[in-house]
Amino acid sequence: MRNGPSAVVGAAVLWGTAGTAGLLISADSVALAAARLVIGGAALALLASSELRSALRPGLLLGAVAVAAYQLCFFAAISRTGVAIGSVVAIGSGPVFTGLLSWLLHGQRPSARWSAATTAAIAGCAALIAGGGAQAGGQVLSGILFALLGGLIYAYYAVTAARAISQGLPSNAVMGVMFGGAAVIVLPILLWQGVGWLTTPSSLAAVLYLGLGTTAFAYFLYGRGLRTTPVATAATLALAEPAVAALLGVVVLGERLALLSILGLALLAISLVTVALPEPRPVSR
């Protein structure tokens, strides 16, 4: 995909299939996330093996720590608030933090159109989840704080990757260092959790898809998209993920969307199209 926004949306579509694929596996969620990251990170590192040395920089190595830390924050959040609320706070806060970090660290001030469309997209995402009748768990406040921390960490490694790519590093090498490093970090967690659940063909096939499809190929596309797409715009376009997950729930799992969810889906779609359109250039006289 030569078009940056299309590549980012393609990545988000793959991310959105992860939940449905995960239902095929009977495993602890932490072990599943660790296995997905180990396989995906190893594949990304292998893909960029000839370029990794040029991208071994302290900033990207810290980004690898952030990739691993995001997984821990995300699962800490959903264990306290439930999947729906934890997901919408973590995913929905990501674009806001990304825009702020891009502005504060690199002087890339978001446009008014991005701000309006991102606000509408987050509202649509919240309506999409709330329409499903999401119920919060007991430790709501701490869970929301973990989700917000996860959104901030995601924004950090997205901005870090975009900055490195804008400075001329190959996108494959950037993703290889960050996710390959994260794979090394979470490998002990996977071994501690155990891998006996990978012995069944269905579990092995599903986790390979999660690692190679929804992680390796998805972040390959995301890195390509960051070459020509501002990182704040890319973070907003990534909100296509919960929309795809909801549609798969209807088509594959036979779930039904409430009217509020349908309205949220429509608002989210309009917002993403608005963000994806190129900014108008001033006409010179």
Residue pairs with C-beta under 8 A, 6 or more apart in sequence:
1 7
1 10
1 221
1 224
1 225
3 228
4 224
4 225
4 226
4 227
4 228
4 229
4 234
5 225
5 229
5 233
5 234
5 237
5 275
5 276
6 225
7 221
7 222
7 224
7 225
7 229
8 221
8 222
8 225
8 226
8 229
8 233
8 234
8 237
8 238
9 237
9 240
9 272
9 276
10 218
10 221
10 225
11 218
11 219
11 221
11 222
11 225
11 238
12 218
12 237
12 238
12 239
12 240
12 241
12 244
13 240
13 241
13 244
14 213
14 214
14 217
14 218
14 221
15 214
15 218
15 238
15 241
15 244
16 240
16 241
16 242
16 243
16 244
16 245
16 247
16 248
17 213
17 214
17 244
17 245
17 248
18 36
18 210
18 214
18 245
19 245
19 248
20 245
20 248
20 249
20 252
20 253
21 206
21 209
21 210
21 214
22 32
22 206
22 210
23 253
24 202
24 203
24 205
24 206
25 32
25 197
25 202
25 203
25 206
25 207
26 197
26 203
27 35
27 197
27 203
28 193
29 75
29 78
30 75
30 189
30 193
31 189
31 190
31 193
31 194
31 195
31 197
32 207
32 210
33 71
33 74
33 75
33 186
34 71
34 186
34 187
34 189
34 190
34 193
35 190
35 195
35 198
35 207
35 210
35 211
36 207
36 210
36 211
36 214
36 215
37 67
37 68
37 71
37 179
37 182
37 183
37 186
37 211
37 215
38 183
38 186
38 187
38 190
38 211
39 183
39 207
39 208
39 210
39 211
39 212
39 215
39 216
40 179
40 183
40 210
40 211
40 212
40 214
40 215
40 216
40 219
41 67
41 179
41 180
41 181
41 182
41 183
41 184
41 215
41 216
42 180
42 183
43 211
43 212
43 215
43 216
44 172
44 175
44 176
44 179
44 180
44 215
44 216
44 219
44 220
45 52
45 176
45 177
45 179
45 180
45 183
46 176
47 172
47 176
47 216
47 220
48 55
48 170
48 172
48 173
48 175
48 176
48 177
49 176
51 170
51 172
51 173
51 176
52 173
52 176
52 177
52 180
54 169
54 170
54 173
55 164
55 169
55 170
55 173
55 174
55 176
55 177
56 177
57 164
57 177
59 160
59 163
59 164
60 160
60 161
60 164
60 174
60 177
60 178
60 181
61 177
61 181
62 160
63 156
63 157
63 160
63 161
63 177
63 178
63 181
64 177
64 178
64 179
64 180
64 181
64 182
64 184
64 185
65 181
65 182
65 185
66 153
66 154
66 156
66 157
66 160
66 178
67 157
67 178
67 179
67 181
67 182
68 181
68 182
68 185
68 186
69 153
70 150
70 153
70 154
70 157
71 182
71 186
73 90
73 146
73 147
73 149
73 150
73 153
74 86
74 90
74 146
74 147
74 150
76 143
76 146
77 86
77 89
77 90
77 143
77 144
77 146
77 147
77 150
78 86
78 87
78 143
78 147
79 86
79 137
79 143
80 86
80 137
80 138
80 139
80 140
80 142
80 143
80 146
81 89
81 136
81 137
81 139
81 140
81 143
81 144
81 147
82 134
82 135
82 136
82 137
84 129
84 132
84 134
85 129
85 134
85 136
85 140
85 143
85 144
85 147
86 143
86 144
86 146
86 147
87 129
87 147
87 242
88 125
88 126
88 129
88 134
88 242
89 144
89 147
89 148
89 151
90 147
90 148
90 150
90 151
90 154
91 125
91 151
91 238
91 239
91 241
91 242
92 122
92 125
92 126
92 151
92 239
93 147
93 148
93 151
93 152
94 151
94 154
94 155
94 158
94 235
94 238
95 118
95 121
95 122
95 155
95 232
95 235
95 236
95 238
95 239
96 118
96 122
96 151
97 151
97 152
97 154
97 155
97 156
98 154
98 155
98 158
98 159
98 231
98 232
98 234
98 235
99 110
99 114
99 115
99 118
99 232
99 235
100 155
101 155
101 156
101 159
102 108
102 110
102 159
102 162
102 230
102 231
102 232
103 109
103 110
105 159
105 163
106 159
106 163
108 230
108 231
108 232
110 118
110 232
111 279
113 274
113 275
113 279
114 232
114 233
114 236
114 275
117 236
117 271
117 272
117 274
117 275
118 232
118 236
118 271
118 275
120 267
120 270
120 271
120 274
121 236
121 239
121 267
121 268
121 271
121 272
121 275
122 239
123 264
123 267
124 263
124 264
124 265
124 266
124 267
124 268
124 269
124 270
124 271
125 239
125 242
125 243
125 264
125 268
126 264
127 260
127 261
127 263
127 264
127 267
128 242
128 243
128 246
128 261
128 264
128 265
128 268
129 242
129 261
129 264
130 260
130 261
130 264
131 257
131 258
131 259
131 260
131 261
131 262
131 263
131 264
132 246
132 257
132 258
132 261
133 258
136 143
137 143
154 235
155 235
157 178
158 231
158 234
158 235
159 231
160 178
161 171
161 174
161 175
161 178
161 223
161 226
161 231
162 226
162 230
162 231
162 234
164 174
165 171
165 174
165 223
165 226
165 227
171 220
171 223
171 224
171 226
171 227
172 220
172 223
174 223
175 219
175 220
175 222
175 223
179 215
179 216
179 219
197 203
198 204
198 207
222 234
222 238
225 234
225 237
226 234
229 237
233 275
233 276
236 271
236 272
236 275
237 272
237 275
237 276
239 268
239 271
239 272
240 268
240 272
242 268
243 265
243 268
243 269
246 257
246 261
246 265
247 265
249 255
250 256
250 257
257 265
